[in-house]
């Protein structure tokens, strides 16, 4: 993803029909699966509890969809990998 043209935003709808605007921070591969990290587009940047949102990319009927990560260990591993990559980018 190139930051040259600014951040990427996506709209997602939850199971209850609520629509959210999210800013895409990055994408990574972990154990053969693809994951994406987001923050709410309307996030208060001064709030330390900014709420990183991690979702798994799944294929369904030939279409890429975003799904929750239900497994706690998988979520922790993906979170750690994203944090390493995000902070590595900031240091450079």
TITI-383323 format. One record per atom (N, C-alpha, C): residue number from 1; residue in one letter; chain; atom name; x, y, z. Coordinates in steps of 0.1 Angstrom, whole numbers, plus 5000, padded with zeros to 4 digits. Atoms other than C-alpha are relative to their C-alpha. Layout:
<pators>
<pator i="NUM" aa="a" ch="A" at="CA" x="X" y="Y" z="Z"/>
...
</pators>
This chain:
<pators>
<pator i="1" aa="x" ch="A" at="N" x="5008" y="4988" z="5000"/>
<pator i="1" aa="x" ch="A" at="CA" x="5000" y="5000" z="5000"/>
<pator i="1" aa="x" ch="A" at="C" x="5009" y="5012" z="5000"/>
<pator i="2" aa="x" ch="A" at="N" x="4992" y="4988" z="5001"/>
<pator i="2" aa="x" ch="A" at="CA" x="5014" y="5034" z="4991"/>
<pator i="2" aa="x" ch="A" at="C" x="4993" y="5011" z="5007"/>
<pator i="3" aa="x" ch="A" at="N" x="5005" y="4988" z="4993"/>
<pator i="3" aa="x" ch="A" at="CA" x="5010" y="5063" z="5014"/>
<pator i="3" aa="x" ch="A" at="C" x="5002" y="5013" z="4992"/>
<pator i="4" aa="x" ch="A" at="N" x="4997" y="4988" z="5009"/>
<pator i="4" aa="x" ch="A" at="CA" x="5020" y="5086" z="4985"/>
<pator i="4" aa="x" ch="A" at="C" x="4987" y="5008" z="4997"/>
<pator i="5" aa="x" ch="A" at="N" x="5013" y="4994" z="5003"/>
<pator i="5" aa="x" ch="A" at="CA" x="4983" y="5093" z="4978"/>
<pator i="5" aa="x" ch="A" at="C" x="4991" y="5001" z="5012"/>
<pator i="6" aa="x" ch="A" at="N" x="5008" y="4999" z="4988"/>
<pator i="6" aa="x" ch="A" at="CA" x="4971" y="5093" z="5014"/>
<pator i="6" aa="x" ch="A" at="C" x="4994" y="4986" z="5004"/>
<pator i="7" aa="x" ch="A" at="N" x="5005" y="5013" z="4995"/>
<pator i="7" aa="x" ch="A" at="CA" x="4954" y="5066" z="5035"/>
<pator i="7" aa="x" ch="A" at="C" x="4988" y="4995" z="4992"/>
<pator i="8" aa="x" ch="A" at="N" x="5011" y="5007" z="5006"/>
<pator i="8" aa="x" ch="A" at="CA" x="4929" y="5041" z="5022"/>
<pator i="8" aa="x" ch="A" at="C" x="4989" y="4998" z="5010"/>
<pator i="9" aa="x" ch="A" at="N" x="5012" y="5002" z="4992"/>
<pator i="9" aa="x" ch="A" at="CA" x="4894" y="5039" z="5036"/>
<pator i="9" aa="x" ch="A" at="C" x="4991" y="4989" z="4994"/>
<pator i="10" aa="x" ch="A" at="N" x="5010" y="5010" z="5004"/>
<pator i="10" aa="x" ch="A" at="CA" x="4868" y="5011" z="5035"/>
<pator i="10" aa="x" ch="A" at="C" x="4988" y="5001" z="5008"/>
<pator i="11" aa="x" ch="A" at="N" x="5013" y="5001" z="4992"/>
<pator i="11" aa="x" ch="A" at="CA" x="4832" y="5008" z="5046"/>
<pator i="11" aa="x" ch="A" at="C" x="4997" y="4985" z="5002"/>
<pator i="12" aa="x" ch="A" at="N" x="5003" y="5014" z="4996"/>
<pator i="12" aa="x" ch="A" at="CA" x="4823" y="4976" z="5064"/>
<pator i="12" aa="x" ch="A" at="C" x="4986" y="5000" z="5007"/>
<pator i="13" aa="x" ch="A" at="N" x="5013" y="5001" z="4993"/>
<pator i="13" aa="x" ch="A" at="CA" x="4789" y="4964" z="5076"/>
<pator i="13" aa="x" ch="A" at="C" x="5001" y="4988" z="5009"/>
<pator i="14" aa="x" ch="A" at="N" x="5000" y="5011" z="4990"/>
<pator i="14" aa="x" ch="A" at="CA" x="4786" y="4942" z="5107"/>
<pator i="14" aa="x" ch="A" at="C" x="4988" y="4991" z="4998"/>
<pator i="15" aa="x" ch="A" at="N" x="5012" y="5010" z="5001"/>
<pator i="15" aa="x" ch="A" at="CA" x="4761" y="4913" z="5112"/>
<pator i="15" aa="x" ch="A" at="C" x="4987" y="5006" z="5003"/>
<pator i="16" aa="x" ch="A" at="N" x="5012" y="4994" z="4996"/>
<pator i="16" aa="x" ch="A" at="CA" x="4736" y="4937" z="5126"/>
<pator i="16" aa="x" ch="A" at="C" x="4996" y="5012" z="4991"/>
<pator i="17" aa="x" ch="A" at="N" x="5003" y="4990" z="5010"/>
<pator i="17" aa="x" ch="A" at="CA" x="4737" y="4960" z="5096"/>
<pator i="17" aa="x" ch="A" at="C" x="5005" y="5014" z="5002"/>
<pator i="18" aa="x" ch="A" at="N" x="4994" y="4987" z="4997"/>
<pator i="18" aa="x" ch="A" at="CA" x="4757" y="4988" z="5112"/>
<pator i="18" aa="x" ch="A" at="C" x="5012" y="5002" z="4990"/>
<pator i="19" aa="x" ch="A" at="N" x="4989" y="4997" z="5009"/>
<pator i="19" aa="x" ch="A" at="CA" x="4781" y="5005" z="5087"/>
<pator i="19" aa="x" ch="A" at="C" x="5011" y="5008" z="5007"/>
<pator i="20" aa="x" ch="A" at="N" x="4988" y="4993" z="4994"/>
<pator i="20" aa="x" ch="A" at="CA" x="4816" y="5016" z="5098"/>
<pator i="20" aa="x" ch="A" at="C" x="5010" y="5004" z="4989"/>
<pator i="21" aa="x" ch="A" at="N" x="4990" y="4996" z="5009"/>
<pator i="21" aa="x" ch="A" at="CA" x="4842" y="5036" z="5079"/>
<pator i="21" aa="x" ch="A" at="C" x="5014" y="4998" z="5008"/>
<pator i="22" aa="x" ch="A" at="N" x="4988" y="5003" z="4994"/>
<pator i="22" aa="x" ch="A" at="CA" x="4877" y="5023" z="5086"/>
<pator i="22" aa="x" ch="A" at="C" x="5012" y="5004" z="4991"/>
<pator i="23" aa="x" ch="A" at="N" x="4988" y="4997" z="5007"/>
<pator i="23" aa="x" ch="A" at="CA" x="4912" y="5034" z="5077"/>
<pator i="23" aa="x" ch="A" at="C" x="5009" y="4988" z="5000"/>
<pator i="24" aa="x" ch="A" at="N" x="4992" y="5011" z="5002"/>
<pator i="24" aa="x" ch="A" at="CA" x="4934" y="5007" z="5063"/>
<pator i="24" aa="x" ch="A" at="C" x="5015" y="5003" z="5004"/>
<pator i="25" aa="x" ch="A" at="N" x="4987" y="4997" z="4996"/>
<pator i="25" aa="x" ch="A" at="CA" x="4968" y="5006" z="5080"/>
<pator i="25" aa="x" ch="A" at="C" x="5011" y="4991" z="4993"/>
<pator i="26" aa="x" ch="A" at="N" x="4990" y="5009" z="5006"/>
<pator i="26" aa="x" ch="A" at="CA" x="4984" y="4975" z="5065"/>
<pator i="26" aa="x" ch="A" at="C" x="4994" y="4986" z="4998"/>
<pator i="27" aa="x" ch="A" at="N" x="5004" y="5013" z="5003"/>
<pator i="27" aa="x" ch="A" at="CA" x="4981" y="4940" z="5052"/>
<pator i="27" aa="x" ch="A" at="C" x="5012" y="4991" z="5002"/>
<pator i="28" aa="x" ch="A" at="N" x="4989" y="5010" z="4998"/>
<pator i="28" aa="x" ch="A" at="CA" x="5002" y="4909" z="5061"/>
<pator i="28" aa="x" ch="A" at="C" x="4995" y="4986" z="4998"/>
<pator i="29" aa="x" ch="A" at="N" x="5002" y="5014" z="5001"/>
<pator i="29" aa="x" ch="A" at="CA" x="5005" y="4872" z="5056"/>
<pator i="29" aa="x" ch="A" at="C" x="5004" y="4994" z="5013"/>
<pator i="30" aa="x" ch="A" at="N" x="4996" y="5007" z="4988"/>
<pator i="30" aa="x" ch="A" at="CA" x="5005" y="4849" z="5086"/>
<pator i="30" aa="x" ch="A" at="C" x="4995" y="4986" z="4999"/>
<pator i="31" aa="x" ch="A" at="N" x="5004" y="5014" z="5000"/>
<pator i="31" aa="x" ch="A" at="CA" x="5005" y="4811" z="5085"/>
<pator i="31" aa="x" ch="A" at="C" x="4991" y="4997" z="4988"/>
<pator i="32" aa="x" ch="A" at="N" x="5008" y="5003" z="5012"/>
<pator i="32" aa="x" ch="A" at="CA" x="4991" y="4811" z="5049"/>
<pator i="32" aa="x" ch="A" at="C" x="4987" y="5008" z="4999"/>
<pator i="33" aa="x" ch="A" at="N" x="5012" y="4991" z="5000"/>
<pator i="33" aa="x" ch="A" at="CA" x="4963" y="4836" z="5057"/>
<pator i="33" aa="x" ch="A" at="C" x="5004" y="5014" z="4998"/>
<pator i="34" aa="x" ch="A" at="N" x="4998" y="4986" z="5002"/>
<pator i="34" aa="x" ch="A" at="CA" x="4960" y="4872" z="5048"/>
<pator i="34" aa="x" ch="A" at="C" x="4992" y="5008" z="5010"/>
<pator i="35" aa="x" ch="A" at="N" x="5007" y="4992" z="4990"/>
<pator i="35" aa="x" ch="A" at="CA" x="4951" y="4898" z="5074"/>
<pator i="35" aa="x" ch="A" at="C" x="5002" y="5015" z="4997"/>
<pator i="36" aa="x" ch="A" at="N" x="5000" y="4986" z="5002"/>
<pator i="36" aa="x" ch="A" at="CA" x="4943" y="4935" z="5074"/>
<pator i="36" aa="x" ch="A" at="C" x="4998" y="5007" z="5013"/>
<pator i="37" aa="x" ch="A" at="N" x="5001" y="4992" z="4988"/>
<pator i="37" aa="x" ch="A" at="CA" x="4947" y="4961" z="5101"/>
<pator i="37" aa="x" ch="A" at="C" x="4993" y="5013" z="4997"/>
<pator i="38" aa="x" ch="A" at="N" x="5008" y="4987" z="5002"/>
<pator i="38" aa="x" ch="A" at="CA" x="4923" y="4991" z="5105"/>
<pator i="38" aa="x" ch="A" at="C" x="4999" y="5007" z="5013"/>
<pator i="39" aa="x" ch="A" at="N" x="5004" y="4992" z="4989"/>
<pator i="39" aa="x" ch="A" at="CA" x="4915" y="5019" z="5128"/>
<pator i="39" aa="x" ch="A" at="C" x="4987" y="5007" z="4996"/>
<pator i="40" aa="x" ch="A" at="N" x="5012" y="4993" z="5004"/>
<pator i="40" aa="x" ch="A" at="CA" x="4881" y="5037" z="5129"/>
<pator i="40" aa="x" ch="A" at="C" x="5004" y="5013" z="4994"/>
<pator i="41" aa="x" ch="A" at="N" x="4997" y="4988" z="5008"/>
<pator i="41" aa="x" ch="A" at="CA" x="4881" y="5066" z="5104"/>
<pator i="41" aa="x" ch="A" at="C" x="4997" y="5012" z="5009"/>
<pator i="42" aa="x" ch="A" at="N" x="5004" y="4988" z="4992"/>
<pator i="42" aa="x" ch="A" at="CA" x="4865" y="5089" z="5130"/>
<pator i="42" aa="x" ch="A" at="C" x="5007" y="5000" z="5014"/>
<pator i="43" aa="x" ch="A" at="N" x="4992" y="5002" z="4988"/>
<pator i="43" aa="x" ch="A" at="CA" x="4891" y="5079" z="5157"/>
<pator i="43" aa="x" ch="A" at="C" x="5006" y="5014" z="5005"/>
<pator i="44" aa="x" ch="A" at="N" x="4993" y="4988" z="4993"/>
<pator i="44" aa="x" ch="A" at="CA" x="4903" y="5106" z="5182"/>
<pator i="44" aa="x" ch="A" at="C" x="5015" y="4995" z="5002"/>
<pator i="45" aa="x" ch="A" at="N" x="4986" y="5004" z="4999"/>
<pator i="45" aa="x" ch="A" at="CA" x="4941" y="5103" z="5177"/>
<pator i="45" aa="x" ch="A" at="C" x="5007" y="5003" z="5013"/>
<pator i="46" aa="x" ch="A" at="N" x="4995" y="4998" z="4987"/>
<pator i="46" aa="x" ch="A" at="CA" x="4947" y="5116" z="5212"/>
<pator i="46" aa="x" ch="A" at="C" x="4996" y="4989" z="5010"/>
<pator i="47" aa="x" ch="A" at="N" x="5004" y="5011" z="4991"/>
<pator i="47" aa="x" ch="A" at="CA" x="4929" y="5086" z="5227"/>
<pator i="47" aa="x" ch="A" at="C" x="5009" y="4989" z="4999"/>
<pator i="48" aa="x" ch="A" at="N" x="4990" y="5011" z="5000"/>
<pator i="48" aa="x" ch="A" at="CA" x="4954" y="5060" z="5237"/>
<pator i="48" aa="x" ch="A" at="C" x="4993" y="4986" z="4997"/>
<pator i="49" aa="x" ch="A" at="N" x="5007" y="5012" z="5003"/>
<pator i="49" aa="x" ch="A" at="CA" x="4927" y="5033" z="5234"/>
<pator i="49" aa="x" ch="A" at="C" x="4994" y="5001" z="4986"/>
<pator i="50" aa="x" ch="A" at="N" x="5005" y="4997" z="5013"/>
<pator i="50" aa="x" ch="A" at="CA" x="4924" y="5038" z="5197"/>
<pator i="50" aa="x" ch="A" at="C" x="4993" y="4988" z="4993"/>
<pator i="51" aa="x" ch="A" at="N" x="5007" y="5011" z="5005"/>
<pator i="51" aa="x" ch="A" at="CA" x="4911" y="5003" z="5190"/>
<pator i="51" aa="x" ch="A" at="C" x="5004" y="4995" z="4987"/>
<pator i="52" aa="x" ch="A" at="N" x="4996" y="5007" z="5012"/>
<pator i="52" aa="x" ch="A" at="CA" x="4931" y="4985" z="5164"/>
<pator i="52" aa="x" ch="A" at="C" x="4991" y="4989" z="4996"/>
<pator i="53" aa="x" ch="A" at="N" x="5009" y="5010" z="5005"/>
<pator i="53" aa="x" ch="A" at="CA" x="4908" y="4963" z="5143"/>
<pator i="53" aa="x" ch="A" at="C" x="5008" y="4991" z="4991"/>
<pator i="54" aa="x" ch="A" at="N" x="4993" y="5010" z="5009"/>
<pator i="54" aa="x" ch="A" at="CA" x="4923" y="4931" z="5128"/>
<pator i="54" aa="x" ch="A" at="C" x="4989" y="4991" z="4994"/>
<pator i="55" aa="x" ch="A" at="N" x="5009" y="5009" z="5007"/>
<pator i="55" aa="x" ch="A" at="CA" x="4904" y="4911" z="5102"/>
<pator i="55" aa="x" ch="A" at="C" x="5007" y="4991" z="4991"/>
<pator i="56" aa="x" ch="A" at="N" x="4994" y="5010" z="5009"/>
<pator i="56" aa="x" ch="A" at="CA" x="4911" y="4880" z="5082"/>
<pator i="56" aa="x" ch="A" at="C" x="4993" y="5002" z="4986"/>
<pator i="57" aa="x" ch="A" at="N" x="5006" y="5000" z="5014"/>
<pator i="57" aa="x" ch="A" at="CA" x="4906" y="4881" z="5044"/>
<pator i="57" aa="x" ch="A" at="C" x="4997" y="4985" z="4996"/>
<pator i="58" aa="x" ch="A" at="N" x="5005" y="5013" z="5004"/>
<pator i="58" aa="x" ch="A" at="CA" x="4885" y="4851" z="5033"/>
<pator i="58" aa="x" ch="A" at="C" x="4995" y="5001" z="4986"/>
<pator i="59" aa="x" ch="A" at="N" x="5006" y="5001" z="5014"/>
<pator i="59" aa="x" ch="A" at="CA" x="4874" y="4840" z="4998"/>
<pator i="59" aa="x" ch="A" at="C" x="4987" y="4993" z="5001"/>
<pator i="60" aa="x" ch="A" at="N" x="5013" y="5006" z="5000"/>
<pator i="60" aa="x" ch="A" at="CA" x="4837" y="4833" z="4994"/>
<pator i="60" aa="x" ch="A" at="C" x="4993" y="5003" z="4987"/>
<pator i="61" aa="x" ch="A" at="N" x="5006" y="4998" z="5013"/>
<pator i="61" aa="x" ch="A" at="CA" x="4821" y="4827" z="4960"/>
<pator i="61" aa="x" ch="A" at="C" x="5008" y="5008" z="4991"/>
<pator i="62" aa="x" ch="A" at="N" x="4991" y="4993" z="5009"/>
<pator i="62" aa="x" ch="A" at="CA" x="4851" y="4841" z="4943"/>
<pator i="62" aa="x" ch="A" at="C" x="5002" y="5015" z="5004"/>
<pator i="63" aa="x" ch="A" at="N" x="4999" y="4987" z="4996"/>
<pator i="63" aa="x" ch="A" at="CA" x="4849" y="4873" z="4963"/>
<pator i="63" aa="x" ch="A" at="C" x="5008" y="5001" z="5013"/>
<pator i="64" aa="x" ch="A" at="N" x="4992" y="4998" z="4988"/>
<pator i="64" aa="x" ch="A" at="CA" x="4873" y="4886" z="4990"/>
<pator i="64" aa="x" ch="A" at="C" x="4991" y="5007" z="5010"/>
<pator i="65" aa="x" ch="A" at="N" x="5008" y="4994" z="4989"/>
<pator i="65" aa="x" ch="A" at="CA" x="4855" y="4893" z="5023"/>
<pator i="65" aa="x" ch="A" at="C" x="5009" y="5001" z="5012"/>
<pator i="66" aa="x" ch="A" at="N" x="4993" y="4998" z="4987"/>
<pator i="66" aa="x" ch="A" at="CA" x="4867" y="4905" z="5057"/>
<pator i="66" aa="x" ch="A" at="C" x="4992" y="4992" z="5011"/>
<pator i="67" aa="x" ch="A" at="N" x="5006" y="5008" z="4990"/>
<pator i="67" aa="x" ch="A" at="CA" x="4860" y="4882" z="5087"/>
<pator i="67" aa="x" ch="A" at="C" x="5007" y="5003" z="5013"/>
<pator i="68" aa="x" ch="A" at="N" x="4994" y="4999" z="4986"/>
<pator i="68" aa="x" ch="A" at="CA" x="4865" y="4884" z="5125"/>
<pator i="68" aa="x" ch="A" at="C" x="5010" y="4989" z="5002"/>
<pator i="69" aa="x" ch="A" at="N" x="4990" y="5011" z="4996"/>
<pator i="69" aa="x" ch="A" at="CA" x="4894" y="4864" z="5140"/>
<pator i="69" aa="x" ch="A" at="C" x="4994" y="4995" z="5014"/>
<pator i="70" aa="x" ch="A" at="N" x="5006" y="5005" z="4988"/>
<pator i="70" aa="x" ch="A" at="CA" x="4877" y="4842" z="5166"/>
<pator i="70" aa="x" ch="A" at="C" x="5009" y="4993" z="5009"/>
<pator i="71" aa="x" ch="A" at="N" x="4991" y="5007" z="4992"/>
<pator i="71" aa="x" ch="A" at="CA" x="4907" y="4823" z="5178"/>
<pator i="71" aa="x" ch="A" at="C" x="5009" y="5010" z="5007"/>
<pator i="72" aa="x" ch="A" at="N" x="4992" y="4990" z="4992"/>
<pator i="72" aa="x" ch="A" at="CA" x="4924" y="4842" z="5207"/>
<pator i="72" aa="x" ch="A" at="C" x="5015" y="4999" z="4997"/>
<pator i="73" aa="x" ch="A" at="N" x="4986" y="5001" z="5002"/>
<pator i="73" aa="x" ch="A" at="CA" x="4959" y="4828" z="5200"/>
<pator i="73" aa="x" ch="A" at="C" x="5003" y="5005" z="4986"/>
<pator i="74" aa="x" ch="A" at="N" x="4998" y="4994" z="5013"/>
<pator i="74" aa="x" ch="A" at="CA" x="4956" y="4836" z="5163"/>
<pator i="74" aa="x" ch="A" at="C" x="5000" y="5015" z="5000"/>
<pator i="75" aa="x" ch="A" at="N" x="5001" y="4985" z="4999"/>
<pator i="75" aa="x" ch="A" at="CA" x="4945" y="4871" z="5171"/>
<pator i="75" aa="x" ch="A" at="C" x="5013" y="5006" z="5007"/>
<pator i="76" aa="x" ch="A" at="N" x="4988" y="4995" z="4993"/>
<pator i="76" aa="x" ch="A" at="CA" x="4974" y="4876" z="5195"/>
<pator i="76" aa="x" ch="A" at="C" x="5013" y="4999" z="4991"/>
<pator i="77" aa="x" ch="A" at="N" x="4988" y="5001" z="5009"/>
<pator i="77" aa="x" ch="A" at="CA" x="5000" y="4863" z="5170"/>
<pator i="77" aa="x" ch="A" at="C" x="4999" y="5010" z="4989"/>
<pator i="78" aa="x" ch="A" at="N" x="5002" y="4990" z="5011"/>
<pator i="78" aa="x" ch="A" at="CA" x="4986" y="4885" z="5142"/>
<pator i="78" aa="x" ch="A" at="C" x="5002" y="5014" z="5005"/>
<pator i="79" aa="x" ch="A" at="N" x="4998" y="4987" z="4994"/>
<pator i="79" aa="x" ch="A" at="CA" x="4985" y="4915" z="5165"/>
<pator i="79" aa="x" ch="A" at="C" x="5015" y="5003" z="5003"/>
<pator i="80" aa="x" ch="A" at="N" x="4986" y="4998" z="4997"/>
<pator i="80" aa="x" ch="A" at="CA" x="5021" y="4910" z="5176"/>
<pator i="80" aa="x" ch="A" at="C" x="5008" y="5003" z="4987"/>
<pator i="81" aa="x" ch="A" at="N" x="4994" y="4998" z="5013"/>
<pator i="81" aa="x" ch="A" at="CA" x="5032" y="4907" z="5139"/>
<pator i="81" aa="x" ch="A" at="C" x="4998" y="5014" z="4995"/>
<pator i="82" aa="x" ch="A" at="N" x="5003" y="4986" z="5004"/>
<pator i="82" aa="x" ch="A" at="CA" x="5014" y="4939" z="5130"/>
<pator i="82" aa="x" ch="A" at="C" x="5007" y="5010" z="5007"/>
<pator i="83" aa="x" ch="A" at="N" x="4993" y="4990" z="4992"/>
<pator i="83" aa="x" ch="A" at="CA" x="5029" y="4958" z="5159"/>
<pator i="83" aa="x" ch="A" at="C" x="5014" y="5001" z="4996"/>
<pator i="84" aa="x" ch="A" at="N" x="4986" y="5000" z="5004"/>
<pator i="84" aa="x" ch="A" at="CA" x="5064" y="4947" z="5149"/>
<pator i="84" aa="x" ch="A" at="C" x="5002" y="5007" z="4987"/>
<pator i="85" aa="x" ch="A" at="N" x="4999" y="4994" z="5013"/>
<pator i="85" aa="x" ch="A" at="CA" x="5058" y="4958" z="5113"/>
<pator i="85" aa="x" ch="A" at="C" x="4997" y="5015" z="5000"/>
<pator i="86" aa="x" ch="A" at="N" x="5004" y="4986" z="4999"/>
<pator i="86" aa="x" ch="A" at="CA" x="5041" y="4991" z="5122"/>
<pator i="86" aa="x" ch="A" at="C" x="5011" y="5008" z="5006"/>
<pator i="87" aa="x" ch="A" at="N" x="4989" y="4993" z="4993"/>
<pator i="87" aa="x" ch="A" at="CA" x="5068" y="5001" z="5146"/>
<pator i="87" aa="x" ch="A" at="C" x="5013" y="5000" z="4993"/>
<pator i="88" aa="x" ch="A" at="N" x="4988" y="5001" z="5008"/>
<pator i="88" aa="x" ch="A" at="CA" x="5095" y="4990" z="5123"/>
<pator i="88" aa="x" ch="A" at="C" x="5000" y="5011" z="4989"/>
<pator i="89" aa="x" ch="A" at="N" x="5002" y="4990" z="5010"/>
<pator i="89" aa="x" ch="A" at="CA" x="5081" y="5013" z="5096"/>
<pator i="89" aa="x" ch="A" at="C" x="5002" y="5014" z="5006"/>
<pator i="90" aa="x" ch="A" at="N" x="4999" y="4987" z="4993"/>
<pator i="90" aa="x" ch="A" at="CA" x="5080" y="5042" z="5121"/>
<pator i="90" aa="x" ch="A" at="C" x="5015" y="5003" z="5002"/>
<pator i="91" aa="x" ch="A" at="N" x="4987" y="4998" z="4997"/>
<pator i="91" aa="x" ch="A" at="CA" x="5116" y="5037" z="5130"/>
<pator i="91" aa="x" ch="A" at="C" x="5009" y="5004" z="4988"/>
<pator i="92" aa="x" ch="A" at="N" x="4992" y="4997" z="5012"/>
<pator i="92" aa="x" ch="A" at="CA" x="5128" y="5039" z="5094"/>
<pator i="92" aa="x" ch="A" at="C" x="4996" y="5014" z="4996"/>
</pators>
